[in-house]
Amino acid sequence: MPGQEHKPKLLIVGFGMAAGRLLQEVQLLAPGLFDITVIGEEPQAAYNRILLSPLLAGESEASILPLQTSSWYQSNGIDVQTGDPVTDLDVEQRVAHTASGKQYPWDLLVLATGSRAARLPLPGAELSGIVSLRTLDEANEVMARLNNETASDRRAVVVGGGVLGLEAACALQNRGVATTVVHNASWPMNRQLDCEAGEYLAATLAARNIRFISDAQCDHFVATADGARVAALQMGDGETLACDLVIMAVGIIPEVSLARQTKLSVARAINVDGWLRSDVTGVFALGECCEIDGEQFGLVAPIYRQAQVLAEVLQRCATSGAKADVSDIAPYTRQALPTRLKVSGVHVFSAGCLDDVVEPPAHAQRSLAWRDRDNLEYRRLWWQEGRLQAAVMFGEIGDSAIYEQLIEQQVPVQATVRALLTPNALVQP
Ligand SMILES: Cc1cc2nc3c(=O)[nH]c(=O)nc-3n(C[C@H](O)[C@H](O)[C@H](O)COP(=O)(O)OP(=O)(O)OC[C@H]3O[C@@H](n4cnc5c(N)ncnc54)[C@H](O)[C@@H]3O)c2cc1C
């Protein structure tokens, strides 16, 4: 900071994908400018959380998960503290306290505490054998259970038929586990897919011997006779789903407990502006623990963009003070985010805002669909005033990048929409 002899202390709390990317951006932009400490609660340094589903499916190796090698942190002089959560932030004194009793002062503080997996508050939800798939430790726990040959963990229930739930279900099935998905809506991935694409997806799950129960109401979990473990999920309609393992994939909750202890403004997540600044000078937040104009985040693409912006802002604050004018730095802006399912052999694509276009259709919006039922291929486009608003594809999704671009850039569609629907016949306008 101006007038300071020492390098400004940059403290990052939370060591997940957002923090990992921020460190890379800071080192690219301003190597050696800061005295950096990063504190994580998990025992590992930042790793690629996205790969937990392929890891569980046996399609990825744990060795490729770390975002950086330990020598990268060392050679960049970054003080890495893992397995020691921050329990208290003293914003007046600008000091963080950890569970082990250590104290870390800061000049600039970044909160990157991510989210927790949501848990359904059902009776019995605390039983052993009911897990979420948020961390590497949890993925390892599931795999250890499944690898234990003497265990009978061969029947699983996944609660939640969204992207993460389906990826987990297919991963378990891949490992020979009889898997049932229970979902509280009428079709899988109902936030990203329309009903027909959902039907094709459900048919594909059935072909893989994954049972999908729609409009499901879970009632409670049943324990084994000794009360030690989960033995079944009791459904509201009276059906009992015997299982040894339950994966809960019912959404995420931003981890904002530290921020709530302080004066920081928190809605569902920490309120920050487009430059990732909280309402306390010198305190920033990025990733799933923050929100910008009410927008929250659950995918890495926008978080990586935030990391770029924040690195520039931090560099400016280091040289011009925490209240530096950053208005000439391009802020984070909302991005259209497509969804793809990471399941081998199941090709699903969704882009644009389906909330607005599926039900009820907006007055001026139109849609056209193309389908090949025999081969389980489907695509549907929604457009308004000659501009593509949303697209859903199932089966053959080789053209998805073009739809993605048309939706994001909102350029007038030159070809007729009918021509746009023909698979593999797209010409970039
Ligand atoms: C199984 C799975 C598959 C996914 N697949 C995709 C995908 O295909 N595409 C995609 O874009 N996104 C995917 N995501 C989402 C993506 O992983 C997240 O959006 C991303 O990890 C969010 O980064 P983050 O740093 O904000 O949070 P996290 O990565 O969760 O990191 C936050 C870290 O902060 C730590 N922490 C919390 N509180 C404290 C504290 N008090 N002190 C110290 N540390 C603390 C947490 O333990 C955690 O390590 C997936 C997520 C999961 C779980």
Ligand as a Chemical Component Dictionary entry (heavy atoms), coordinates in Angstrom:
data_LIG
# 
_chem_comp.id                   LIG 
_chem_comp.type                 NON-POLYMER 
_chem_comp.pdbx_formal_charge   0 
_chem_comp.three_letter_code    LIG 
# 
loop_
_chem_comp_atom.comp_id 
_chem_comp_atom.atom_id 
_chem_comp_atom.alt_atom_id 
_chem_comp_atom.type_symbol 
_chem_comp_atom.charge 
_chem_comp_atom.model_Cartn_x 
_chem_comp_atom.model_Cartn_y 
_chem_comp_atom.model_Cartn_z 
_chem_comp_atom.pdbx_ordinal 
LIG C1  C1  C 0 -19.227 -32.925 -8.022  1  
LIG C2  C2  C 0 -19.192 -31.547 -8.621  2  
LIG C3  C3  C 0 -19.163 -31.390 -10.000 3  
LIG C4  C4  C 0 -19.143 -30.107 -10.571 4  
LIG N1  N1  N 0 -19.125 -29.990 -11.915 5  
LIG C5  C5  C 0 -19.051 -28.754 -12.472 6  
LIG C6  C6  C 0 -18.973 -28.591 -13.895 7  
LIG O1  O1  O 0 -19.017 -29.555 -14.658 8  
LIG N2  N2  N 0 -18.848 -27.335 -14.392 9  
LIG C7  C7  C 0 -18.791 -26.235 -13.574 10 
LIG O2  O2  O 0 -18.655 -25.114 -14.070 11 
LIG N3  N3  N 0 -18.893 -26.358 -12.224 12 
LIG C8  C8  C 0 -19.025 -27.580 -11.658 13 
LIG N4  N4  N 0 -19.109 -27.706 -10.300 14 
LIG C9  C9  C 0 -19.167 -26.483 -9.467  15 
LIG C10 C10 C 0 -17.772 -25.925 -9.190  16 
LIG O3  O3  O 0 -16.968 -26.917 -8.635  17 
LIG C11 C11 C 0 -17.922 -24.742 -8.228  18 
LIG O4  O4  O 0 -18.669 -23.734 -8.876  19 
LIG C12 C12 C 0 -16.566 -24.177 -7.781  20 
LIG O5  O5  O 0 -15.804 -25.156 -7.133  21 
LIG C13 C13 C 0 -16.803 -23.006 -6.827  22 
LIG O6  O6  O 0 -15.558 -22.499 -6.411  23 
LIG P1  P1  P 0 -15.413 -21.734 -4.997  24 
LIG O7  O7  O 0 -13.968 -21.536 -4.783  25 
LIG O8  O8  O 0 -16.345 -20.602 -4.950  26 
LIG O9  O9  O 0 -15.948 -22.791 -3.932  27 
LIG P2  P2  P 0 -15.233 -24.146 -3.489  28 
LIG O10 O10 O 0 -14.539 -24.768 -4.637  29 
LIG O11 O11 O 0 -16.285 -24.919 -2.783  30 
LIG O12 O12 O 0 -14.123 -23.694 -2.453  31 
LIG C14 C14 C 0 -14.426 -23.096 -1.224  32 
LIG C15 C15 C 0 -13.413 -23.587 -0.222  33 
LIG O13 O13 O 0 -13.470 -22.770 0.935   34 
LIG C16 C16 C 0 -13.321 -23.589 2.075   35 
LIG N5  N5  N 0 -13.828 -22.894 3.265   36 
LIG C17 C17 C 0 -15.127 -22.633 3.599   37 
LIG N6  N6  N 0 -15.167 -21.974 4.783   38 
LIG C18 C18 C 0 -13.880 -21.802 5.188   39 
LIG C19 C19 C 0 -13.275 -21.210 6.341   40 
LIG N7  N7  N 0 -14.019 -20.643 7.302   41 
LIG N8  N8  N 0 -11.938 -21.240 6.431   42 
LIG C20 C20 C 0 -11.158 -21.796 5.456   43 
LIG N9  N9  N 0 -11.694 -22.393 4.362   44 
LIG C21 C21 C 0 -13.032 -22.384 4.228   45 
LIG C22 C22 C 0 -14.100 -24.833 1.705   46 
LIG O14 O14 O 0 -13.762 -25.937 2.522   47 
LIG C23 C23 C 0 -13.674 -25.005 0.247   48 
LIG O15 O15 O 0 -12.485 -25.765 0.185   49 
LIG C24 C24 C 0 -19.147 -28.970 -9.706  50 
LIG C25 C25 C 0 -19.184 -29.124 -8.321  51 
LIG C26 C26 C 0 -19.207 -30.398 -7.776  52 
LIG C27 C27 C 0 -19.258 -30.547 -6.271  53 
# 
loop_
_chem_comp_bond.comp_id 
_chem_comp_bond.atom_id_1 
_chem_comp_bond.atom_id_2 
_chem_comp_bond.value_order 
_chem_comp_bond.pdbx_ordinal 
LIG C1  C2  SING 1  
LIG C2  C3  SING 2  
LIG C2  C26 DOUB 3  
LIG C3  C4  DOUB 4  
LIG C4  N1  SING 5  
LIG C4  C24 SING 6  
LIG N1  C5  DOUB 7  
LIG C5  C6  SING 8  
LIG C5  C8  SING 9  
LIG C6  O1  DOUB 10 
LIG C6  N2  SING 11 
LIG N2  C7  SING 12 
LIG C7  O2  DOUB 13 
LIG C7  N3  SING 14 
LIG N3  C8  DOUB 15 
LIG C8  N4  SING 16 
LIG N4  C9  SING 17 
LIG N4  C24 SING 18 
LIG C9  C10 SING 19 
LIG C10 O3  SING 20 
LIG C10 C11 SING 21 
LIG C11 O4  SING 22 
LIG C11 C12 SING 23 
LIG C12 O5  SING 24 
LIG C12 C13 SING 25 
LIG C13 O6  SING 26 
LIG O6  P1  SING 27 
LIG P1  O7  DOUB 28 
LIG P1  O8  SING 29 
LIG P1  O9  SING 30 
LIG O9  P2  SING 31 
LIG P2  O10 DOUB 32 
LIG P2  O11 SING 33 
LIG P2  O12 SING 34 
LIG O12 C14 SING 35 
LIG C14 C15 SING 36 
LIG C15 O13 SING 37 
LIG C15 C23 SING 38 
LIG O13 C16 SING 39 
LIG C16 N5  SING 40 
LIG C16 C22 SING 41 
LIG N5  C17 SING 42 
LIG N5  C21 SING 43 
LIG C17 N6  DOUB 44 
LIG N6  C18 SING 45 
LIG C18 C19 SING 46 
LIG C18 C21 DOUB 47 
LIG C19 N7  SING 48 
LIG C19 N8  DOUB 49 
LIG N8  C20 SING 50 
LIG C20 N9  DOUB 51 
LIG N9  C21 SING 52 
LIG C22 O14 SING 53 
LIG C22 C23 SING 54 
LIG C23 O15 SING 55 
LIG C24 C25 DOUB 56 
LIG C25 C26 SING 57 
LIG C26 C27 SING 58 
# 
